[in-house]
Amino acid sequence: LLLRERLSAPQGLVRSPEAQRRVDKQCRDLALYQFKTCPFCIKVRQEMRRLSLAIELRDVQHDPVHREALRQGGGRTTVPCLRMLDNRGNSRWLYESAAIIDYLGGRFGQAVDQAVGQTAGQTPASKTPSSVPAKMISKEAIAQLPIRRYEGEVCLVATAEALERAMADIRQERVAGFDTETRPAFTKGESHLPCLVQVATARAVYLFQLQQLDCSAALAELLAAPHIVKTGVALAHDLRQLKLVFPITPAAVLDLGSIAKRHGVKQTGLRNLAGIFLAFRIPKGTSTSNWASPRLSAAQINYAATDAWASRELYLHFENRGLLAPGMALSME
């Protein structure tokens, strides 16, 4: 197996020195727990070679320290397993070779060396995306991803004081995650208008209960602000419905699904995008609950906050990977 691995090793991607340094820096937060002769581990190592990823290899078979770390952190000693550190130093553990390969392809993709791009008459690599994302992620791969929910501050905006505090924070932002929720319809011909608007900043997520307080002027101000990017998935539909509640003139709105589609991604729903790009799973939970209720449950609050937060996280990830071109902040496909 090891001989076959060496003989069939793929040629690694060639990146510009600057791009490779960025990738190497990101790889410092990754470690692959594996056996040398495990065929599924070999598949992951070959993908690492193809993507030119210097990810630390930890031998669970012969090193009891690594084996115990995997058991304690991931909950089982099955290999391969990719340990990922987030910005706060928290570990996430991703099992199954298919899920790991999907994640690595989605995060690092295919880079083009700057010299090659210039020879072909293309834009220099510093002006192009550092990688091409994976086009799809399977249900099985998503099921293997760790569940993530928003864990920060959530503010219910149902009073004038809460509205003032929310807008003071939002006005300082350059990008806000944006989403709406509507009471579900279970009868043919029945429809409802949005009753909840979620806005995520770097500091908190604000839930505007439209039937509890007139937030129209504040939300119209946010949506019209040219210096604050409003980002989410399927925003064109959300904003069309919101226009039926109060007048708005949206500006600087970016639909993440449209951007992903431009880069060849086939699945553009929020949960698929989170799996492909952020390597975590957003639980569906309470999507069909009564969002018009004056008292939202803890599950509803967390579900709504997570969607807006994940949208903002995706935008920042797209931005970091160079997937956002000038002018895309007005994409409303």
Protein Blocks (a to p, Z undefined) as FASTA:
>chain_A
ZZmmmmmoccdddddfklmmmmmmmmmmgccdddfklmklmmmmmmmmmnopacddddfk
lmmklmmmmmmmnopacdcddddddfkopacddehjklmmmmmmmmnmpaddfklmmmno
pacfklpcfbdcdfbdcfklmmmpccdddfbdcdddfbfklmmmmmmmmmmpmbdcdddd
ddddfbehiacddfbdcdddfkbccdddfkloccklmmmmmmmmmkbccddehklmmmmm
mmmmpccddehiacfklmmmmnopablcfklmmmmmnopacdfklmmbcfkbmbdcfklm
mmmmmmmmmmmmmmmmmmmnopacghklmgcZZ
